[in-house]
Amino acid sequence: MRIGIITILILTCAFIQLNAQALIETATQSGKVKGSWNADRSVISFKGIPFAAPPVGDLRWKEPQPVKPWSGVLTCTKFSASPYQSKPAPFAMWTEEFIAPPEPLSEDCLYLNVWTPAKSSKEKLPVLVWIYGGGFVSGSSACAVYDGEAMAKEGIVFVSINYRVGVFGFFSHPDLTKESGKNASGNYALLDQLAALRWIKDNISMFGGDPDKVTIAGQSAGSFSVQALVASPLSKGLFRGAIAQSGASMNRFNKNLKSAEATGITLSQKLNSTGVAALRKLPADSLFTLASTLPFGSFAPIIDGYVLPDAIGTIFKNKKHNDVNLLAGWVTGDAALTGQPKNAEQFKAWATETYKSKAPEFLKVFPATTDEVATHSQNKLGNLTFAGYANHVWALSNSNNSYLYQFSYVPTDKPNFPNYGAFHTSEVPFALNTLSKWKRPWKDSDYAVEAAMSSYWINFVKTGNPSGKDLPEWKKYDAVTNSIMNIDTKPQMKPAMFKPEFQFLESVD
C-alpha cells in the first residue's frame, strides 16, 4: 500500500514537472514561443513576443498590422528594443531603475512580455497588463521597476507592453487622415495598446491567463493611456478593471484632430513640403531630430473621432465609457510637475484673474495667508488638477466599484542623493513589488508599505476589490463620504478627504 502511494506521488510530481516544462514552450496564434525559468523555478517569463508587425517603412503612422506568422520556435528570453526616443539617461529623482535601457532604440518596438506562474495552460489566472509612462515621448517595458516576476509569484499573469512614443506614436496629418479609411490620424500609440490587448485576448490563455479577467494599469502617461482606453469604444470587452496611477485628464490635454493636423503640416513644411511622403521616408533619427524642434506637448492623445470620438470628460459625462472596476490615485509629489509655486500675493492675484467673482471662495479652500500656506495650497491644487479631481469625477461616473488613494510615503533616503520626498513615480516599485530592483538601503518600513500596497493591487486584479486579509479595509469611493485610502507608513482610510476642494472645482467645471 505504502509503495503504491509513493508511486502515485512520484507520478504526480513527474506530471506537474512535465506540464511546467511544457509551458516553457507554448503556442500563440502566430507561432510557438520559448521562455525561461526564474531562479527558483516558480515563474516562467517570455520577453520580446511580437504582437504586431514592425511599424517601419510604409507602416510608419499606420494602425498596427498583424504579425507575420513564423515557423519553428521563437526564443523569447530578452527584452526587445525600446521605442525610438531621446537616448534615455537618469535625471533628477529618476535613477537608472526608472529609465529605459539606453539601447537598443528602434521603430521596430511592438513587443510584449509575459510572466506566468501557471504550470498549465488550463489554470485561467487573472491578468495584469502594465502600460509605462514617460510623457508620451519616452518609456519602455524593459525598465527595471516594471519587472513582473514578483507579482506573478502572487498568482497572476503579468504582461508589460511597448507602444510607439513621440512623433512616431502621435503624429497627425491630413494625408494620414485621408489614407486611414477611418477619417482619423494621430493616436498610433493608443492603437498599439489596443493591438496588444487584442493579442492578450486571443493568446493569454496559452500562458495560463484568463482573457476574461484582464486588468490594465499604468502610471503617468500610462495612466492617461488607461483612462483613454476606458473611454474608447474600441476597447469594449478587452478588460474588466483599470488601475490609473498619477494621471487623468477629463477635458484637459485633449487636442482635436484639426489642431493636431496643423502641427503635422508645420513639421512637413520644415522639409519644404506640405505632404507626409517625405517625412515617411526620413530615417528615424532624422525624423526625431526634426520633431524635436516642436514645442513640448506636441505629441499626445488626440480627439480623432475614431479611438476617441469625443473629449474624454464628455465621454464620461455622457456615460459612454467602458464601465469597469477602477482603482485610481496620485502621489503627493505629483504637484512638482505643475510648476514652481507662486508667493502668497502672486497666488492671490492669479486666483482673482482665474476665478474672478469666485476667487474669495477659491481662497477659502486653497488659502494663501502666508507664502508657506500658499505653497501648501498650490501643491494640493497641483495634485488635484493633475489627477485627483479627474479621478473623483471618473469614480462618480462609474457604475462599477471605484477606489481612490493618495500615496504619501517618503521612501528611505539614498546616501549622497537629494531627498525628493514622495515623488512622481516613487509609488511604482511599491505597487509592483519591485523594491528589490530599486537600489536603496531599504528598511522594514519600506518593505511593509510594499507588502501592503502590492497586496491591494493583487487583490484588485483578482477580485475587483483591493481589500483583503490582514489589510485595512479599503472602502468604495462615493460623493457622500469622499473616503480615500492614504498610503503611508500605515495605510489608512481618510473620510471627507478633499471634499470642499472637489466641491469648489465642480462648481467651476
Secondary structure, 3 states (H helix, E strand, C coil): CHHHHHHHHHHHHHHHHHHHHHHHEEECCCCEEECEECCCCCCEEEEEEECCCCCCHHHCCCCCCCCCCCCCEEECECCCCEECCCCCCCECCECHHHCCCCCCEECCCCEEEEEECCCCCCCCEEEEEEECCCCCCCCCCCCHHHCCHHHHCCCCEEEEECCCCHHHHCCCCHHHHHHCCCCCCCCHHHHHHHHHHHHHHHHHHHHCEEEEEEEEEEECHHHHHHHHHHHCHHHCCCCCEEEEECCCCCCCCCEEHHHHHHHHHHHHHCCCCCCCHHHHHCCHHHHHHHHCCCCCCCCCCEECCCCCCCCHHHHHHCCCCCCCEEEEEEECEHHHHHCCCCCHHHHHHHHHHHHHHHHHHHHHHCCCCCHHHHHHHHHHHHHHHHHHHHHHHHHHHCCCCEEEEEECCCCCCCCCCCCCCCECCCCHHHHCCCHHHCCCCCCHHHHHHHHHHHHHHHHHHHHCCCCCCCCCCCCCCCCCCCCEEEECCCCEEECCCCHHHHHHHHHHC
